[in-house]
Protein backbone atom coordinates (compact mmCIF):
# COMPACT_ATOMS: atom_id res chain seq x y z
CA UNK A 1 0.00 0.00 0.00
CA UNK A 2 1.40 3.38 -1.00
CA UNK A 3 0.10 6.63 0.50
CA UNK A 4 0.06 9.48 -1.98
CA UNK A 5 -0.27 12.06 0.77
CA UNK A 6 2.83 11.27 2.82
CA UNK A 7 4.67 8.73 0.67
CA UNK A 8 4.45 5.99 3.30
CA UNK A 9 4.69 2.50 1.87
CA UNK A 10 3.61 -0.42 3.98
CA UNK A 11 2.68 -4.00 3.42
CA UNK A 12 -0.81 -5.30 3.86
CA UNK A 13 -0.75 -8.89 4.94
CA UNK A 14 -4.48 -9.36 5.30
CA UNK A 15 -5.97 -11.80 2.88
CA UNK A 16 -8.66 -10.41 0.63
CA UNK A 17 -11.28 -12.29 -1.28
CA UNK A 18 -10.43 -13.16 -4.86
CA UNK A 19 -13.32 -11.25 -6.38
CA UNK A 20 -12.15 -7.91 -5.05
CA UNK A 21 -9.91 -5.74 -7.16
CA UNK A 22 -7.10 -3.68 -5.69
CA UNK A 23 -8.89 -0.41 -6.34
CA UNK A 24 -11.91 -1.53 -4.32
CA UNK A 25 -9.76 -2.64 -1.42
CA UNK A 26 -7.75 0.58 -1.49
CA UNK A 27 -10.95 2.61 -1.45
CA UNK A 28 -11.73 1.50 2.10
CA UNK A 29 -8.20 1.71 3.47
CA UNK A 30 -6.54 4.69 5.07
CA UNK A 31 -2.91 5.50 5.64
CA UNK A 32 -1.88 4.43 9.14
CA UNK A 33 0.48 7.38 9.47
CA UNK A 34 -1.37 10.42 8.18
CA UNK A 35 -4.92 9.08 7.89
CA UNK A 36 -5.25 9.98 4.23
CA UNK A 37 -7.54 7.90 2.07
CA UNK A 38 -5.37 8.61 -0.96
CA UNK A 39 -3.73 5.21 -0.94
CA UNK A 40 -2.82 2.86 -3.73
CA UNK A 41 -2.33 -0.88 -3.50
CA UNK A 42 0.41 -2.55 -5.43
CA UNK A 43 0.69 -6.29 -5.74
CA UNK A 44 3.99 -7.56 -4.42
CA UNK A 45 5.38 -11.04 -4.75
CA UNK A 46 8.10 -12.80 -2.81
CA UNK A 47 11.38 -13.35 -4.55
CA UNK A 48 11.03 -16.90 -5.86
CA UNK A 49 14.72 -17.59 -5.25
CA UNK A 50 15.05 -16.33 -1.68
CA UNK A 51 11.46 -16.28 -0.43
CA UNK A 52 12.01 -12.78 0.92
CA UNK A 53 9.82 -9.76 0.35
CA UNK A 54 11.36 -6.67 -1.20
CA UNK A 55 12.81 -4.34 1.42
CA UNK A 56 10.23 -2.23 3.19
CA UNK A 57 10.78 1.52 3.15
CA UNK A 58 10.03 3.87 5.99
ZN1 LIG B 1 -0.03 8.87 4.55
PDB file of the backbone (N, CA, C, O) and the ligand in Angstrom, with CONECT records:
HET     ZN  A 101       1
ATOM      1  N   UNK A   1       0.836  -1.177   0.000  1.00  0.00           N
ATOM      2  CA  UNK A   1       0.000   0.000   0.000  1.00  0.00           C
ATOM      3  C   UNK A   1       0.881   1.240   0.000  1.00  0.00           C
ATOM      4  O   UNK A   1       1.792   1.357   0.819  1.00  0.00           O
ATOM      5  N   UNK A   2       0.616   2.155  -0.905  1.00  0.00           N
ATOM      6  CA  UNK A   2       1.403   3.381  -1.004  1.00  0.00           C
ATOM      7  C   UNK A   2       0.497   4.570  -0.757  1.00  0.00           C
ATOM      8  O   UNK A   2      -0.535   4.721  -1.412  1.00  0.00           O
ATOM      9  N   UNK A   3       0.887   5.424   0.200  1.00  0.00           N
ATOM     10  CA  UNK A   3       0.103   6.625   0.497  1.00  0.00           C
ATOM     11  C   UNK A   3       0.586   7.770  -0.387  1.00  0.00           C
ATOM     12  O   UNK A   3       1.772   8.099  -0.390  1.00  0.00           O
ATOM     13  N   UNK A   4      -0.321   8.366  -1.124  1.00  0.00           N
ATOM     14  CA  UNK A   4       0.065   9.482  -1.984  1.00  0.00           C
ATOM     15  C   UNK A   4       0.237  10.769  -1.191  1.00  0.00           C
ATOM     16  O   UNK A   4       0.890  11.700  -1.662  1.00  0.00           O
ATOM     17  N   UNK A   5      -0.330  10.834  -0.011  1.00  0.00           N
ATOM     18  CA  UNK A   5      -0.271  12.061   0.771  1.00  0.00           C
ATOM     19  C   UNK A   5       1.074  12.218   1.479  1.00  0.00           C
ATOM     20  O   UNK A   5       1.638  13.312   1.496  1.00  0.00           O
ATOM     21  N   UNK A   6       1.589  11.139   2.059  1.00  0.00           N
ATOM     22  CA  UNK A   6       2.831  11.265   2.824  1.00  0.00           C
ATOM     23  C   UNK A   6       3.940  10.368   2.282  1.00  0.00           C
ATOM     24  O   UNK A   6       5.070  10.427   2.767  1.00  0.00           O
ATOM     25  N   UNK A   7       3.635   9.538   1.282  1.00  0.00           N
ATOM     26  CA  UNK A   7       4.672   8.726   0.672  1.00  0.00           C
ATOM     27  C   UNK A   7       4.975   7.446   1.433  1.00  0.00           C
ATOM     28  O   UNK A   7       5.885   6.704   1.064  1.00  0.00           O
ATOM     29  N   UNK A   8       4.222   7.184   2.489  1.00  0.00           N
ATOM     30  CA  UNK A   8       4.445   5.994   3.300  1.00  0.00           C
ATOM     31  C   UNK A   8       4.073   4.743   2.505  1.00  0.00           C
ATOM     32  O   UNK A   8       3.006   4.670   1.896  1.00  0.00           O
ATOM     33  N   UNK A   9       4.978   3.761   2.525  1.00  0.00           N
ATOM     34  CA  UNK A   9       4.694   2.498   1.873  1.00  0.00           C
ATOM     35  C   UNK A   9       4.681   1.420   2.957  1.00  0.00           C
ATOM     36  O   UNK A   9       5.623   1.310   3.742  1.00  0.00           O
ATOM     37  N   UNK A  10       3.639   0.648   2.995  1.00  0.00           N
ATOM     38  CA  UNK A  10       3.615  -0.421   3.978  1.00  0.00           C
ATOM     39  C   UNK A  10       2.922  -1.626   3.392  1.00  0.00           C
ATOM     40  O   UNK A  10       2.107  -1.516   2.476  1.00  0.00           O
ATOM     41  N   UNK A  11       3.258  -2.777   3.935  1.00  0.00           N
ATOM     42  CA  UNK A  11       2.683  -4.004   3.419  1.00  0.00           C
ATOM     43  C   UNK A  11       1.365  -4.314   4.102  1.00  0.00           C
ATOM     44  O   UNK A  11       1.192  -4.089   5.300  1.00  0.00           O
ATOM     45  N   UNK A  12       0.461  -4.823   3.328  1.00  0.00           N
ATOM     46  CA  UNK A  12      -0.807  -5.302   3.861  1.00  0.00           C
ATOM     47  C   UNK A  12      -0.776  -6.822   3.787  1.00  0.00           C
ATOM     48  O   UNK A  12      -0.688  -7.407   2.707  1.00  0.00           O
ATOM     49  N   UNK A  13      -0.850  -7.437   4.936  1.00  0.00           N
ATOM     50  CA  UNK A  13      -0.754  -8.895   4.944  1.00  0.00           C
ATOM     51  C   UNK A  13      -2.115  -9.568   5.091  1.00  0.00           C
ATOM     52  O   UNK A  13      -2.213 -10.796   5.096  1.00  0.00           O
ATOM     53  N   UNK A  14      -3.154  -8.763   5.209  1.00  0.00           N
ATOM     54  CA  UNK A  14      -4.477  -9.359   5.297  1.00  0.00           C
ATOM     55  C   UNK A  14      -4.774 -10.098   3.997  1.00  0.00           C
ATOM     56  O   UNK A  14      -4.296  -9.720   2.927  1.00  0.00           O
ATOM     57  N   UNK A  15      -5.545 -11.122   4.108  1.00  0.00           N
ATOM     58  CA  UNK A  15      -5.974 -11.798   2.883  1.00  0.00           C
ATOM     59  C   UNK A  15      -7.304 -11.202   2.447  1.00  0.00           C
ATOM     60  O   UNK A  15      -8.189 -10.969   3.270  1.00  0.00           O
ATOM     61  N   UNK A  16      -7.436 -10.966   1.186  1.00  0.00           N
ATOM     62  CA  UNK A  16      -8.655 -10.411   0.629  1.00  0.00           C
ATOM     63  C   UNK A  16      -9.299 -11.447  -0.283  1.00  0.00           C
ATOM     64  O   UNK A  16      -8.627 -12.323  -0.828  1.00  0.00           O
ATOM     65  N   UNK A  17     -10.598 -11.331  -0.436  1.00  0.00           N
ATOM     66  CA  UNK A  17     -11.281 -12.291  -1.284  1.00  0.00           C
ATOM     67  C   UNK A  17     -10.890 -12.089  -2.744  1.00  0.00           C
ATOM     68  O   UNK A  17     -10.552 -10.984  -3.168  1.00  0.00           O
ATOM     69  N   UNK A  18     -10.945 -13.175  -3.497  1.00  0.00           N
ATOM     70  CA  UNK A  18     -10.425 -13.156  -4.858  1.00  0.00           C
ATOM     71  C   UNK A  18     -11.232 -12.278  -5.809  1.00  0.00           C
ATOM     72  O   UNK A  18     -10.727 -11.851  -6.848  1.00  0.00           O
ATOM     73  N   UNK A  19     -12.494 -12.010  -5.448  1.00  0.00           N
ATOM     74  CA  UNK A  19     -13.322 -11.246  -6.382  1.00  0.00           C
ATOM     75  C   UNK A  19     -13.244  -9.742  -6.142  1.00  0.00           C
ATOM     76  O   UNK A  19     -13.982  -8.971  -6.756  1.00  0.00           O
ATOM     77  N   UNK A  20     -12.355  -9.330  -5.254  1.00  0.00           N
ATOM     78  CA  UNK A  20     -12.148  -7.909  -5.046  1.00  0.00           C
ATOM     79  C   UNK A  20     -10.934  -7.449  -5.844  1.00  0.00           C
ATOM     80  O   UNK A  20      -9.918  -8.141  -5.907  1.00  0.00           O
ATOM     81  N   UNK A  21     -11.053  -6.293  -6.443  1.00  0.00           N
ATOM     82  CA  UNK A  21      -9.911  -5.739  -7.159  1.00  0.00           C
ATOM     83  C   UNK A  21      -9.168  -4.782  -6.239  1.00  0.00           C
ATOM     84  O   UNK A  21      -9.725  -4.303  -5.251  1.00  0.00           O
ATOM     85  N   UNK A  22      -7.924  -4.507  -6.559  1.00  0.00           N
ATOM     86  CA  UNK A  22      -7.097  -3.684  -5.695  1.00  0.00           C
ATOM     87  C   UNK A  22      -7.708  -2.299  -5.454  1.00  0.00           C
ATOM     88  O   UNK A  22      -7.608  -1.752  -4.356  1.00  0.00           O
ATOM     89  N   UNK A  23      -8.329  -1.748  -6.475  1.00  0.00           N
ATOM     90  CA  UNK A  23      -8.894  -0.414  -6.338  1.00  0.00           C
ATOM     91  C   UNK A  23     -10.026  -0.404  -5.314  1.00  0.00           C
ATOM     92  O   UNK A  23     -10.186   0.565  -4.572  1.00  0.00           O
ATOM     93  N   UNK A  24     -10.807  -1.473  -5.272  1.00  0.00           N
ATOM     94  CA  UNK A  24     -11.913  -1.532  -4.318  1.00  0.00           C
ATOM     95  C   UNK A  24     -11.393  -1.680  -2.892  1.00  0.00           C
ATOM     96  O   UNK A  24     -11.933  -1.092  -1.954  1.00  0.00           O
ATOM     97  N   UNK A  25     -10.346  -2.468  -2.747  1.00  0.00           N
ATOM     98  CA  UNK A  25      -9.762  -2.639  -1.420  1.00  0.00           C
ATOM     99  C   UNK A  25      -9.133  -1.326  -0.953  1.00  0.00           C
ATOM    100  O   UNK A  25      -9.305  -0.924   0.197  1.00  0.00           O
ATOM    101  N   UNK A  26      -8.413  -0.670  -1.843  1.00  0.00           N
ATOM    102  CA  UNK A  26      -7.755   0.585  -1.494  1.00  0.00           C
ATOM    103  C   UNK A  26      -8.774   1.651  -1.110  1.00  0.00           C
ATOM    104  O   UNK A  26      -8.486   2.524  -0.291  1.00  0.00           O
ATOM    105  N   UNK A  27      -9.948   1.581  -1.694  1.00  0.00           N
ATOM    106  CA  UNK A  27     -10.953   2.609  -1.452  1.00  0.00           C
ATOM    107  C   UNK A  27     -11.412   2.622   0.001  1.00  0.00           C
ATOM    108  O   UNK A  27     -11.897   3.648   0.478  1.00  0.00           O
ATOM    109  N   UNK A  28     -11.272   1.514   0.710  1.00  0.00           N
ATOM    110  CA  UNK A  28     -11.727   1.497   2.098  1.00  0.00           C
ATOM    111  C   UNK A  28     -10.558   1.467   3.087  1.00  0.00           C
ATOM    112  O   UNK A  28     -10.761   1.286   4.288  1.00  0.00           O
ATOM    113  N   UNK A  29      -9.361   1.639   2.589  1.00  0.00           N
ATOM    114  CA  UNK A  29      -8.198   1.708   3.467  1.00  0.00           C
ATOM    115  C   UNK A  29      -7.765   3.149   3.677  1.00  0.00           C
ATOM    116  O   UNK A  29      -7.996   4.016   2.835  1.00  0.00           O
ATOM    117  N   UNK A  30      -7.134   3.384   4.813  1.00  0.00           N
ATOM    118  CA  UNK A  30      -6.544   4.691   5.073  1.00  0.00           C
ATOM    119  C   UNK A  30      -5.089   4.500   5.469  1.00  0.00           C
ATOM    120  O   UNK A  30      -4.700   3.450   5.981  1.00  0.00           O
ATOM    121  N   UNK A  31      -4.297   5.530   5.224  1.00  0.00           N
ATOM    122  CA  UNK A  31      -2.906   5.504   5.644  1.00  0.00           C
ATOM    123  C   UNK A  31      -2.840   5.446   7.159  1.00  0.00           C
ATOM    124  O   UNK A  31      -3.546   6.185   7.845  1.00  0.00           O
ATOM    125  N   UNK A  32      -1.989   4.562   7.686  1.00  0.00           N
ATOM    126  CA  UNK A  32      -1.882   4.426   9.137  1.00  0.00           C
ATOM    127  C   UNK A  32      -1.072   5.565   9.748  1.00  0.00           C
ATOM    128  O   UNK A  32      -1.103   5.760  10.963  1.00  0.00           O
ATOM    129  N   UNK A  33      -0.356   6.310   8.933  1.00  0.00           N
ATOM    130  CA  UNK A  33       0.479   7.379   9.472  1.00  0.00           C
ATOM    131  C   UNK A  33      -0.229   8.719   9.437  1.00  0.00           C
ATOM    132  O   UNK A  33      -0.269   9.424  10.445  1.00  0.00           O
ATOM    133  N   UNK A  34      -0.791   9.081   8.284  1.00  0.00           N
ATOM    134  CA  UNK A  34      -1.370  10.418   8.175  1.00  0.00           C
ATOM    135  C   UNK A  34      -2.892  10.384   8.060  1.00  0.00           C
ATOM    136  O   UNK A  34      -3.539  11.430   8.102  1.00  0.00           O
ATOM    137  N   UNK A  35      -3.469   9.189   7.916  1.00  0.00           N
ATOM    138  CA  UNK A  35      -4.917   9.076   7.892  1.00  0.00           C
ATOM    139  C   UNK A  35      -5.545   9.400   6.551  1.00  0.00           C
ATOM    140  O   UNK A  35      -6.770   9.412   6.428  1.00  0.00           O
ATOM    141  N   UNK A  36      -4.728   9.662   5.547  1.00  0.00           N
ATOM    142  CA  UNK A  36      -5.251   9.983   4.234  1.00  0.00           C
ATOM    143  C   UNK A  36      -5.869   8.759   3.571  1.00  0.00           C
ATOM    144  O   UNK A  36      -5.377   7.642   3.731  1.00  0.00           O
ATOM    145  N   UNK A  37      -6.935   8.972   2.835  1.00  0.00           N
ATOM    146  CA  UNK A  37      -7.542   7.897   2.067  1.00  0.00           C
ATOM    147  C   UNK A  37      -6.951   7.768   0.677  1.00  0.00           C
ATOM    148  O   UNK A  37      -7.359   6.908  -0.104  1.00  0.00           O
ATOM    149  N   UNK A  38      -5.984   8.627   0.370  1.00  0.00           N
ATOM    150  CA  UNK A  38      -5.371   8.612  -0.960  1.00  0.00           C
ATOM    151  C   UNK A  38      -4.281   7.544  -1.016  1.00  0.00           C
ATOM    152  O   UNK A  38      -3.096   7.860  -1.111  1.00  0.00           O
ATOM    153  N   UNK A  39      -4.688   6.298  -0.956  1.00  0.00           N
ATOM    154  CA  UNK A  39      -3.727   5.213  -0.943  1.00  0.00           C
ATOM    155  C   UNK A  39      -3.902   4.347  -2.180  1.00  0.00           C
ATOM    156  O   UNK A  39      -4.983   4.264  -2.763  1.00  0.00           O
ATOM    157  N   UNK A  40      -2.825   3.717  -2.555  1.00  0.00           N
ATOM    158  CA  UNK A  40      -2.817   2.856  -3.730  1.00  0.00           C
ATOM    159  C   UNK A  40      -2.257   1.503  -3.309  1.00  0.00           C
ATOM    160  O   UNK A  40      -1.291   1.437  -2.548  1.00  0.00           O
ATOM    161  N   UNK A  41      -2.850   0.446  -3.794  1.00  0.00           N
ATOM    162  CA  UNK A  41      -2.330  -0.878  -3.498  1.00  0.00           C
ATOM    163  C   UNK A  41      -1.537  -1.388  -4.689  1.00  0.00           C
ATOM    164  O   UNK A  41      -1.946  -1.247  -5.841  1.00  0.00           O
ATOM    165  N   UNK A  42      -0.409  -1.975  -4.386  1.00  0.00           N
ATOM    166  CA  UNK A  42       0.414  -2.549  -5.433  1.00  0.00           C
ATOM    167  C   UNK A  42       0.675  -4.003  -5.064  1.00  0.00           C
ATOM    168  O   UNK A  42       1.068  -4.304  -3.937  1.00  0.00           O
ATOM    169  N   UNK A  43       0.458  -4.887  -6.001  1.00  0.00           N
ATOM    170  CA  UNK A  43       0.690  -6.295  -5.741  1.00  0.00           C
ATOM    171  C   UNK A  43       2.185  -6.563  -5.662  1.00  0.00           C
ATOM    172  O   UNK A  43       2.948  -6.184  -6.550  1.00  0.00           O
ATOM    173  N   UNK A  44       2.582  -7.215  -4.595  1.00  0.00           N
ATOM    174  CA  UNK A  44       3.989  -7.563  -4.422  1.00  0.00           C
ATOM    175  C   UNK A  44       4.095  -9.075  -4.328  1.00  0.00           C
ATOM    176  O   UNK A  44       3.206  -9.738  -3.794  1.00  0.00           O
ATOM    177  N   UNK A  45       5.163  -9.601  -4.837  1.00  0.00           N
ATOM    178  CA  UNK A  45       5.383 -11.040  -4.751  1.00  0.00           C
ATOM    179  C   UNK A  45       6.734 -11.301  -4.090  1.00  0.00           C
ATOM    180  O   UNK A  45       7.670 -10.512  -4.222  1.00  0.00           O
ATOM    181  N   UNK A  46       6.814 -12.400  -3.393  1.00  0.00           N
ATOM    182  CA  UNK A  46       8.097 -12.800  -2.813  1.00  0.00           C
ATOM    183  C   UNK A  46       9.084 -13.161  -3.915  1.00  0.00           C
ATOM    184  O   UNK A  46       8.708 -13.651  -4.980  1.00  0.00           O
ATOM    185  N   UNK A  47      10.340 -12.908  -3.634  1.00  0.00           N
ATOM    186  CA  UNK A  47      11.384 -13.350  -4.550  1.00  0.00           C
ATOM    187  C   UNK A  47      11.365 -14.870  -4.602  1.00  0.00           C
ATOM    188  O   UNK A  47      11.547 -15.524  -3.576  1.00  0.00           O
ATOM    189  N   UNK A  48      11.147 -15.441  -5.785  1.00  0.00           N
ATOM    190  CA  UNK A  48      11.031 -16.900  -5.860  1.00  0.00           C
ATOM    191  C   UNK A  48      12.311 -17.621  -5.470  1.00  0.00           C
ATOM    192  O   UNK A  48      12.270 -18.790  -5.086  1.00  0.00           O
ATOM    193  N   UNK A  49      13.442 -16.943  -5.564  1.00  0.00           N
ATOM    194  CA  UNK A  49      14.723 -17.588  -5.249  1.00  0.00           C
ATOM    195  C   UNK A  49      15.003 -17.589  -3.755  1.00  0.00           C
ATOM    196  O   UNK A  49      15.491 -18.579  -3.211  1.00  0.00           O
ATOM    197  N   UNK A  50      14.692 -16.460  -3.081  1.00  0.00           N
ATOM    198  CA  UNK A  50      15.048 -16.328  -1.680  1.00  0.00           C
ATOM    199  C   UNK A  50      13.859 -16.455  -0.744  1.00  0.00           C
ATOM    200  O   UNK A  50      14.033 -16.737   0.442  1.00  0.00           O
ATOM    201  N   UNK A  51      12.641 -16.250  -1.265  1.00  0.00           N
ATOM    202  CA  UNK A  51      11.461 -16.277  -0.427  1.00  0.00           C
ATOM    203  C   UNK A  51      11.266 -15.025   0.392  1.00  0.00           C
ATOM    204  O   UNK A  51      10.350 -14.949   1.211  1.00  0.00           O
ATOM    205  N   UNK A  52      12.132 -14.029   0.176  1.00  0.00           N
ATOM    206  CA  UNK A  52      12.014 -12.781   0.921  1.00  0.00           C
ATOM    207  C   UNK A  52      11.163 -11.769   0.173  1.00  0.00           C
ATOM    208  O   UNK A  52      11.093 -11.781  -1.056  1.00  0.00           O
ATOM    209  N   UNK A  53      10.516 -10.894   0.934  1.00  0.00           N
ATOM    210  CA  UNK A  53       9.817  -9.758   0.348  1.00  0.00           C
ATOM    211  C   UNK A  53      10.849  -8.683   0.000  1.00  0.00           C
ATOM    212  O   UNK A  53      11.932  -8.636   0.583  1.00  0.00           O
ATOM    213  N   UNK A  54      10.499  -7.825  -0.954  1.00  0.00           N
ATOM    214  CA  UNK A  54      11.362  -6.672  -1.203  1.00  0.00           C
ATOM    215  C   UNK A  54      11.478  -5.832   0.065  1.00  0.00           C
ATOM    216  O   UNK A  54      10.571  -5.834   0.897  1.00  0.00           O
ATOM    217  N   UNK A  55      12.571  -5.129   0.213  1.00  0.00           N
ATOM    218  CA  UNK A  55      12.812  -4.339   1.425  1.00  0.00           C
ATOM    219  C   UNK A  55      11.709  -3.318   1.625  1.00  0.00           C
ATOM    220  O   UNK A  55      11.272  -2.656   0.684  1.00  0.00           O
ATOM    221  N   UNK A  56      11.266  -3.201   2.874  1.00  0.00           N
ATOM    222  CA  UNK A  56      10.229  -2.233   3.186  1.00  0.00           C
ATOM    223  C   UNK A  56      10.853  -0.881   3.488  1.00  0.00           C
ATOM    224  O   UNK A  56      11.846  -0.792   4.210  1.00  0.00           O
ATOM    225  N   UNK A  57      10.267   0.164   2.934  1.00  0.00           N
ATOM    226  CA  UNK A  57      10.783   1.515   3.147  1.00  0.00           C
ATOM    227  C   UNK A  57      10.020   2.189   4.274  1.00  0.00           C
ATOM    228  O   UNK A  57       8.854   1.882   4.525  1.00  0.00           O
ATOM    229  N   UNK A  58      10.690   3.105   4.944  1.00  0.00           N
ATOM    230  CA  UNK A  58      10.028   3.867   5.989  1.00  0.00           C
ATOM    231  C   UNK A  58      10.105   3.158   7.311  1.00  0.00           C
ATOM    232  O   UNK A  58       9.594   3.661   8.312  1.00  0.00           O
TER     233      UNK A  58
HETATM  234 ZN    ZN A 101      -0.029   8.866   4.548  1.00  0.00          ZN
END
